[in-house]
Amino acid sequence: MKRLLLLLSVLAALILTLGSCGNADDEPLDTDAQTQQIQNGTVTLNVYNWGEYISDGSFDSLNTNKAFEEYFYEKYGYKVTVNYTTYATNEDMYSKLKNSSVVYDIVIPSDYMIQKMIEEDMLLSFDVEKDIPNYTYIDSEFKNTYYDPNNAYSVPYTYCMMGVIYNTALVDEADVKDKSWGLLWNEKYKGNILQFNNPRDAFATAMYWKGLDVNSTENEDWDKALELLVEQKPILQGYVNDEIFNKMTSESAAIAPYFVGDFLIMAEEEENLAFYYPTEGVNYFVDAMCIPKNAAQPEIAKEYINFMLSEEAAIANAIYIGYASPNTLVSQNEEYIAVMNEYSYEGEDGETAYELLYNRKPSEVNAKYNALIGNDNASCYQSFNPDIQSRVNTLWENLKIADSTEPWIHVTCVVIVGSVIALAIYSTYIKKKRSRDYRLRDRAKKQRGCRI
């Protein structure tokens, strides 16, 4: 953690020397409702994002939300307050927007959820070339994507790939030489393996391993994946999400699937941790900034998106989050690269954080898998149709319920049942003993001529 804190401090000094904004016009944002809010001093921008997914001023980092408020006031002459709230999963965010009256101006979903929200007419379309001048700095690989082919609803924020984290002191080198998802099914490490506690990622580990399409619409593929997860379940320590961090850094588990950005932070806590991208294929995701269709402040939301693409804010966020940035102002910044190259971990290839994040393009890591499935975007999660979504949810529930009782509960039950039986036997013995004693006592009294 010490090197991470040093890294953040150095980058804090770096980003303060950078320019902060794009070339957006300085025309005032003027609508009737907004004018009234300005007069009342109540303009609020509601931002809904993943937890711990923006530079917030901790560890001497830049507080990008506060920086935006200051920038906006200097540019337009009135105050906007960022009301920043967080969610844990894409599904939580979707449910909140779909089933409540709460209004958000910015949301940052993952690719497959953006696809779903576009299909359900939940997002506002806008002209990225005109409305978001800093969009020009987004790497071309992240434009015209499968989930937003016309770049009309989203602006990439960050991206990352999934892989396997393992403890080099607890896992034999021979078991990781093939860099396979199969390590998660190795019975040698029974009780020391973790698995994702969500259906999309957990099923994916099995499907990548056996060459099944993670976006399949065939029930047979999901049934095969379920069989693998059922086979795996007895050797797992448990199904977890955020707990992976503590379990792996404390060496209470030896193997876990997780994301490379999180691994880099974990490796600062525990030097024995290493990481690899499985050769069978890995999930590659993009999280992007979107504006809900019912946003109260769509114009300010566009300003916010543009600001987050500026060099100062983008570098601060990339460092804080730990994931790769699709923004060339970050990935091609010499100072950023130099600092990240000093931030290394003791992996088998001795890679720096920058190399691990950027030297392997998703298209290269997943070339074998994409060719097998016959789709250049096969490794990316795509939105399910309702039937498949329902089936996957049902299979997941069945997996979690089947033999879900933990071993310690079985042991406890055996102890309790054994105690009850022992108590019953003891009680019967005592009763019989007392009955025998009473009979002997009465017989003795009769022999002495005493009254009973």
N, C-alpha and C positions, 0 to 999 in steps of 0.2 A: 504493500500500500504506500510505502514511503516514496518509491519511485513514481507512482501514479500522482501523488500529491506534488512532487517536484515538477512533473510533466505539466500538470494543470497550472502551476505557478508560472512556469516559463511561458506557456501558451497565453496566460492572462496578460503578461507583459507584451507578448507579440501582438495579440489582437487589438490592444489599445492603440497600437501605432497604425492600424489599417483603416481604410475608408469604410464607412458603414452603410452606405445606401446606393441605390441604383440611380437610373436617370429618369425616374418617373416625373411627370409634369407636376408643377407646384400649384395647380388649380385647386381651389377649395372643394371639399366634398360637400355637396349641397343637395339635400332633399328636404321636403317639408317636415317629415318626422324627425330627421336628424337636426335640423335647425332648431326645433322646439327642444330637443334634448340638450343641445349646446347651450341654449338660454337657461335651461334648468340646471346645467352643470352635471348631467347624469349620463353621459355617453359611456357605454360599457361594451367591450368586445369580449364575447364569451368563447373561450377556447377550450376544447375537450380533447385531451391527448392521453397517451399511455403514461403510466407512472414512471417517474425518474427518466423522462425522455426529452428533457430540455435543460440547457445550462441555466442554473438558478442562483448563481452567486456563491455557492458553497465551494470550499477548497480554492478560494481566490479566483473563481471563474467569473465570467461576465454573466450578469442576470439579464438575459436577452429580452424577457418580457418588460422589465423596467427600462431597458435601453430603447425598446420600441416606443414606449410611452413618451420618453424624453424626445426621441427623434420626431415623433408625430406632432408633439406640441411645438417644437421648433419650426416645423415645416408649415403647419396649418394654424397655429395660434390658439388652439383650444385643446383641452385635456381629454384623453381617452384612457379609461382604466381597463386593464386586461384582467378579466375574471377567469382564472385558470383552474380547471378541475381535471381529474384523471379517471381512467378506467383500466381494468385489468386484462380484458380480452376484446377482440373484435366483436364478438357476439354480444358482450355487455353493452358496448357502444351502440351497436345496431338496434338492440332491443330498446335502449333508452330513447333513441331518435324515433323509432317506429311506434312505440307504445305510450309515449308521454307527451305532454304539451310543452316540455322544456325546449327552449330555442338556443341553438348554438350557432356561432358564426364561422368557426373553424373546427374541423375534425381531421384526424390524421390516421385513417384506417390502412390496413394492408391491402395489397393488390387484389386478391380474390374478393374481399369485401367491397372494395371500390367497384368492381365489376357488378356485383350483386346490387349495390345501391344505385348504380347507373341504370340497370335494367328495371329497377322499381321506381325510377324517376324521383329519387331522393336527393340528388345533387344538382347544384346550379352550374350551368355551363358558362364559360367565359372565354375570351380571346387571350390566350397566354402571351402571344407576341405583343399585343397592345397593352394589356392590363398588367402584365408581370415582366417589366423590362429585363430583370435579372434572370429570367428564364433562359436567356441566351447562353448562360454558363452551365446549364445542365448538359451532361455528357450525352451524346447522340444515342448511346446504347440504352438510355432510359427514356427515350422519346418514342412515340408511336408504338406503345406497348400493347400486349394482347388485351389488357383490362381497360385501356383508354386509347384506342388506336388513333384518334384524331386529336389527342392532347387537349381535350375540351373541358375536362372536369377535375383534373388533378395536376399537382406539381410535386415531383419526387422530393422527399425529405431526407431519407436515409435508406440503406439497404444492407443486407447481411445474409450469410449462409449458415446452414446447420451442419454439425459434424459430431464427432465423438470425443469426449474428454475422458482421460484416464490417468490414473496415478502410477507413475513409473516405478514406485517402490512397492506397489501392491499387485501390479500386472506384469506377467512375464513378457519379455520383449518378443519372444517367438509368437505370441498370441496376437500381436498387433502388426506384424510385418506385412500382412496382406491388406491392411487398412480397410477392413470390411465392417459392415453393420452387424455381421455375425458375432462380433465380440459381445453384443448385448444378449446373446443367447448361449454364451459359453458357461456350462454348468460348473466349471472349475471355480467360478466367482459367485456361486449361489449366495444370496444374502448381501452381496456387495454391489448389485447392479440397480440403477434407477431407470425409470421410464417416465416419459411425459404423462402428465395427468390431464390430457385433452385428446379427443379422438383424432383430430386432423393430424397432429404431429406423431402420435403413437402409432396409428395405422401406417403412416408414411415410412417409419423406420423399417417396418416389415415389408412394405411394398417396394421400396427402393432395393432392399436386400435381395428380394426374389424376382426383381424385374417386372413388377406389376405397375400398371398405370395409376398414379396417385389421384388422377381425375376420372377414373374409370366409371362408366355408367352400367357396367355389367355386375350383376349380383354375385356371380361366381368369383370375381376378383376380390371382392370384399369378404366373402366367406373364407377364401384362402388366407387372406391377411388375418382374419379373426383366429383361424386355427393356429397361426404362428404366435399370436399374442397370448392365446390360451396355453400354448406350449411354454411360452416364456414366463408366464405369471408365477409359477411355483419357485422360480429362482430369483425373483425380484425382491429387493428390500422394500420397494414401495413405488407408488405413482406420485410424482411430485412436479411442481413447476418452479417457482422462485426458490423453494427449499433446496434445489440443486446446488445453489451457491454455497450455502453453509455446510451441507453434507460433504461436498467435495473438498472444500478448503479445510475442513476439520478432519479429513481422512476417515470419516465414518462411512463413506462409500468409495468404491474404487473406479466405477465406470458409469458414465451418464451421457445421454445425447443432449446437446445444447448448442448455443449459437456462439460463433467465433468472437464476436465483440464482447460478450459476457466472459468468455474464457480468458481474454487478455487481462481483465480486471481480477479474475479468480487466480490467475497465475502469479499475480503480485502478492497474494496472500499465502499461497502454497507453492513452493518451488518445485515440487515433484509432479505437478500437473503438466500434461502434454495434450496435444490436440491433433486430429487429422480429419481431412475430408474423405469420407468413404468413397472408394473407387466405383461403387455401384450407382452413385448418384446422390445428390443432396437437395434439400429444399433451398430455394433462393427466393427471397421475398423483398419487395419494395414497400415502404410505408410512404404515403404521399399526403400532402396538404390539400384538403377539399373544402368547399363551401356548401353547407346544406341548403336545399332549395328554399327553406323558410327562414333563412338567416335574416336577422334584424339589421345587420350592418355589413352588407355585402361589399360595399366600396372600401370600407376600412379593412375588411378581411383581405382584400386584394393587396392593400398596402402592407398588411402584416406578412403575407406570404412573400412579397417582394423583399421586405426587410430581412426575413429569415434566410433569403438566398444571398444577401450581401456578405462580403468577405469576413467582416468582423463577427457577425452573428453565426454564420455558417461554420466557421472554424471552432468557435466556442461550443456550439452544439455537438459537432462531430467529436471533439475531445471528450466532452462530458458523457455522451451516450456510449462511445466506444465502438460504434458501428462505422461502416464505410460510408462515405458521402458521394452522391452522384453529381455533386457540384464541383466543377473543375477549379473554381477559386480555392477549394480546399485540397483536392487530390493532386493539384499541380503546384501548390504553394511550396516554395523551396524551404522556407522556415519550418512549416508544418512537417514536411517530409524529413528534414534533418532531426527535428525533435523526436518524431516517431521512430526513426531509425536508431535512436539511442535507447528506446524503450523496448528491450528485448526480453525474451523468456528462454528458459533452458529446454527447448524442444529438440527433437531428433535432428532437425535440419538447421537449428540455430537461427531461425528467421526472426526478423524484427516484426514489431506490430504492423508497421506499414506494409511489409512484404506479405504477411499473412492475410491482411485485409484486401490488398489491391493487386497483388501479382497474379492471382488466379481469377480470371474472369469466369462468371457463372457458366457461360457457354462452353468454356474449356473443361471445367470440372465435371460438367454433366453431358459431355459429348457422347459418351458411351450409352448412357441411359436414354438420352433424347433419340439417338439412332435406334435403340431397341424398341422404344415406344412409337417412333415414327412421327415425332412432333418436336420442333425446335424449342417449344416452351413447355415441354412435358414435366420438367422439374418444378415449375411454378404451380402453386395451388390455384385452381380456378373455381368459380362459383358452381355449387352443385344445383341440379334441378331438385324440386321439392321431394320427389320420390327417393332419390339417392340420399339426400340429406336426412330424411326420416329413417331410412334403413341404417345409415351409419350411426345415427344417434341410438337407435335400438340395439344394434350390435355392441356398441360401447357400453350401454347400460347392462346388457347381459354379461359382458366380460367382467364388469366391476362387481356385479352381484354374485356371479358363480364362484363358489368357494371363497367368498370375500372375507370370511372370518379369519382374523389374524391368528397365527400360531399360539400367541400367548393367551388368547381367549380360549382356544381348545385346551391348553394346559390347565388354565384356571377352572374350566368346567370339569375336567377330569378330577382335579383336586377337590372341588366342591362335592361332586358326586361321591368320590371316595370317602370324604369326610362324613357325608350323610349315612353311607352304608356302614362305616365304622361305628358311628354313633348309634345306629340302629342295633348293630350286633352287641355293642357294649351295653346298651339299655336292656336288651333281651337277657344278656348274661347277668346283669345286676338284678333284674327282676327274678330270674330263676334262682340266683344265689340267695336273695332275700327270702324267697318262698321256701327254699330248702332250710335256711336258718330258722325261719319261723316254725316250720314243721318239727325240726329237731328240738327247738325250745319247748314247744307244746308237749312233745312226747316226754321230755325230761320232767316237766311239771306234773304230768299225769302220774309218772312213776313215783314222784314224791308226794302225790296226793294233793297237789295244789290245784286251785281253781284257775281255769284258763281266763 
